[in-house]
Amino acid sequence: MEVLPGVKIGCVLALLVFTLGCGLTPIYVKWFQTDAATGHHHRVLSLLGCTSAGVFLGAGLMHMTAEALEGIESEIQKFVVQYRK
């Protein structure tokens, strides 16, 4: 019997538990609750939220730009071949 599938399943489950743990921890920590935030604390949480939104927006735009450039390149090649005759 091979050990590799068991190791893969174990790694996937460990990654799932680790991700859930890190993702759900801020819900239970009072420092991260925005309704309890005042003054400078509120500004720091707002800055962290804006930064994370920028990261996700940038990653999405880079992903879409790469696919769009591939499509444009193939269309330019078709155009050049069509009008070269």
Backbone as CSV, one residue per row, in Angstrom:
resi,resn,N_x,N_y,N_z,CA_x,CA_y,CA_z,C_x,C_y,C_z
1,MET,0.839,-1.177,0.000,0.000,0.000,0.000,0.886,1.243,0.000
2,GLU,0.511,2.196,-0.825,1.316,3.401,-0.947,1.013,4.383,0.173
3,VAL,2.024,5.087,0.591,1.899,6.052,1.683,1.558,7.445,1.137
4,LEU,1.891,7.709,-0.113,1.732,9.040,-0.686,0.308,9.585,-0.612
5,PRO,-0.736,8.836,-0.964,-2.091,9.399,-0.833,-2.445,9.777,0.607
6,GLY,-1.993,8.987,1.568,-2.243,9.319,2.969,-1.537,10.600,3.384
7,VAL,-0.324,10.788,2.892,0.434,12.002,3.199,-0.248,13.217,2.568
8,LYS,-0.704,13.059,1.334,-1.390,14.162,0.660,-2.666,14.555,1.398
9,ILE,-3.452,13.576,1.792,-4.694,13.860,2.520,-4.377,14.518,3.861
10,GLY,-3.343,14.041,4.537,-2.931,14.645,5.800,-2.496,16.094,5.626
11,CYS,-1.752,16.375,4.576,-1.308,17.748,4.303,-2.492,18.657,3.978
12,VAL,-3.432,18.163,3.204,-4.610,18.960,2.865,-5.419,19.277,4.119
13,LEU,-5.608,18.276,4.986,-6.357,18.516,6.219,-5.610,19.469,7.156
14,ALA,-4.292,19.334,7.241,-3.502,20.248,8.076,-3.576,21.672,7.542
15,LEU,-3.519,21.817,6.226,-3.627,23.139,5.623,-5.004,23.745,5.861
16,LEU,-6.046,22.915,5.794,-7.397,23.381,6.058,-7.542,23.872,7.494
17,VAL,-7.042,23.094,8.444,-7.136,23.478,9.856,-6.327,24.745,10.119
18,PHE,-5.133,24.821,9.554,-4.293,26.010,9.739,-4.948,27.257,9.154
19,THR,-5.509,27.145,7.954,-6.165,28.274,7.314,-7.387,28.718,8.099
20,LEU,-8.206,27.769,8.525,-9.374,28.123,9.325,-8.968,28.755,10.650
21,GLY,-7.943,28.222,11.269,-7.472,28.784,12.532,-6.998,30.221,12.381
22,CYS,-6.191,30.466,11.373,-5.683,31.829,11.151,-6.787,32.768,10.668
23,GLY,-7.734,32.259,9.911,-8.804,33.111,9.396,-9.865,33.443,10.414
24,LEU,-10.139,32.521,11.333,-11.200,32.747,12.313,-10.706,33.344,13.625
25,THR,-9.412,33.347,13.859,-8.876,33.911,15.099,-9.240,35.383,15.292
26,PRO,-9.136,36.239,14.272,-9.476,37.645,14.492,-10.929,37.874,14.917
27,ILE,-11.825,36.947,14.631,-13.218,37.113,15.042,-13.324,37.087,16.563
28,TYR,-12.504,36.282,17.204,-12.593,36.108,18.648,-11.657,37.020,19.442
29,VAL,-10.746,37.700,18.770,-9.823,38.596,19.461,-10.438,39.992,19.476
30,LYS,-10.551,40.595,20.659,-11.236,41.875,20.805,-10.544,42.993,20.033
31,TRP,-9.218,42.903,19.873,-8.483,43.980,19.202,-8.947,44.162,17.769
32,PHE,-9.416,43.089,17.114,-9.819,43.146,15.713,-11.294,43.493,15.527
33,GLN,-12.063,43.629,16.576,-13.488,43.933,16.444,-13.659,45.431,16.217
34,THR,-14.248,45.786,15.074,-14.336,47.192,14.692,-15.347,47.968,15.524
35,ASP,-16.355,47.308,16.093,-17.325,48.053,16.890,-16.728,48.514,18.219
36,ALA,-15.646,47.888,18.678,-14.976,48.295,19.908,-13.812,49.248,19.631
37,ALA,-13.539,49.530,18.364,-12.386,50.354,18.002,-12.715,51.832,18.124
38,THR,-11.758,52.584,18.639,-11.912,54.039,18.738,-10.591,54.694,18.379
39,GLY,-10.664,55.883,17.842,-9.478,56.707,17.575,-8.460,56.057,16.667
40,HIS,-7.237,56.020,17.167,-6.111,55.492,16.386,-6.309,54.015,16.056
41,HIS,-6.896,53.290,16.959,-7.168,51.868,16.754,-8.086,51.669,15.547
42,HIS,-9.111,52.506,15.433,-10.042,52.422,14.302,-9.317,52.740,12.997
43,ARG,-8.406,53.710,13.033,-7.665,54.096,11.830,-6.751,52.955,11.363
44,VAL,-6.126,52.260,12.295,-5.252,51.134,11.939,-6.073,50.022,11.298
45,LEU,-7.231,49.697,11.870,-8.075,48.655,11.287,-8.567,49.054,9.905
46,SER,-8.893,50.329,9.727,-9.330,50.808,8.415,-8.200,50.693,7.391
47,LEU,-6.990,51.054,7.808,-5.839,50.947,6.913,-5.570,49.498,6.534
48,LEU,-5.671,48.581,7.489,-5.483,47.158,7.184,-6.548,46.652,6.217
49,GLY,-7.789,47.094,6.406,-8.865,46.690,5.498,-8.645,47.205,4.087
50,CYS,-8.224,48.463,3.974,-7.959,49.036,2.653,-6.784,48.347,1.968
51,THR,-5.766,48.003,2.747,-4.611,47.310,2.186,-4.995,45.934,1.658
52,SER,-5.781,45.202,2.431,-6.181,43.871,1.972,-7.084,43.969,0.740
53,ALA,-7.952,44.968,0.698,-8.794,45.152,-0.489,-7.939,45.466,-1.716
54,GLY,-6.902,46.281,-1.532,-6.002,46.609,-2.631,-5.239,45.394,-3.132
55,VAL,-4.844,44.526,-2.214,-4.127,43.307,-2.607,-5.033,42.420,-3.454
56,PHE,-6.275,42.212,-3.007,-7.197,41.375,-3.777,-7.542,42.010,-5.116
57,LEU,-7.758,43.320,-5.152,-8.058,44.006,-6.407,-6.885,43.906,-7.371
58,GLY,-5.670,44.129,-6.874,-4.483,44.036,-7.722,-4.276,42.636,-8.271
59,ALA,-4.473,41.630,-7.431,-4.309,40.246,-7.888,-5.343,39.909,-8.956
60,GLY,-6.567,40.347,-8.750,-7.615,40.096,-9.753,-7.329,40.781,-11.070
61,LEU,-6.898,42.038,-11.003,-6.595,42.767,-12.236,-5.396,42.167,-12.963
62,MET,-4.365,41.740,-12.221,-3.215,41.110,-12.876,-3.631,39.812,-13.555
63,HIS,-4.512,39.054,-12.912,-4.983,37.797,-13.492,-5.754,38.068,-14.780
64,MET,-6.645,39.046,-14.747,-7.439,39.348,-15.943,-6.576,39.952,-17.044
65,THR,-5.585,40.765,-16.683,-4.717,41.377,-17.681,-3.901,40.322,-18.416
66,ALA,-3.399,39.344,-17.696,-2.618,38.285,-18.349,-3.461,37.528,-19.361
67,GLU,-4.695,37.205,-19.004,-5.563,36.490,-19.947,-5.941,37.377,-21.128
68,ALA,-6.178,38.658,-20.858,-6.545,39.570,-21.943,-5.382,39.743,-22.919
69,LEU,-4.168,39.830,-22.420,-3.016,39.982,-23.301,-2.806,38.754,-24.166
70,GLU,-3.078,37.573,-23.628,-2.985,36.362,-24.446,-3.997,36.402,-25.576
71,GLY,-5.214,36.838,-25.287,-6.251,36.933,-26.306,-5.918,37.980,-27.351
72,ILE,-5.385,39.111,-26.916,-5.029,40.177,-27.854,-3.900,39.729,-28.766
73,GLU,-2.931,39.034,-28.222,-1.805,38.571,-29.026,-2.257,37.617,-30.132
74,SER,-3.163,36.717,-29.819,-3.649,35.800,-30.848,-4.473,36.539,-31.896
75,GLU,-5.243,37.532,-31.492,-6.033,38.307,-32.457,-5.132,39.137,-33.361
76,ILE,-4.049,39.682,-32.829,-3.099,40.436,-33.653,-2.444,39.510,-34.675
77,GLN,-2.095,38.304,-34.262,-1.498,37.346,-35.199,-2.475,37.005,-36.327
78,LYS,-3.749,36.808,-35.982,-4.761,36.533,-37.017,-4.891,37.710,-37.964
79,PHE,-4.870,38.921,-37.430,-5.001,40.128,-38.236,-3.833,40.277,-39.205
80,VAL,-2.623,40.034,-38.696,-1.424,40.146,-39.535,-1.449,39.107,-40.643
81,VAL,-1.831,37.891,-40.341,-1.883,36.837,-41.347,-2.961,37.143,-42.375
82,GLN,-4.080,37.669,-41.937,-5.202,37.946,-42.851,-4.851,39.064,-43.836
83,TYR,-4.211,40.118,-43.382,-3.938,41.253,-44.249,-2.562,41.218,-44.905
84,ARG,-1.809,40.178,-44.664,-0.513,40.043,-45.292,-0.664,39.593,-46.747
85,LYS,-1.773,38.941,-47.083,-1.992,38.390,-48.422,-2.236,39.433,-49.434
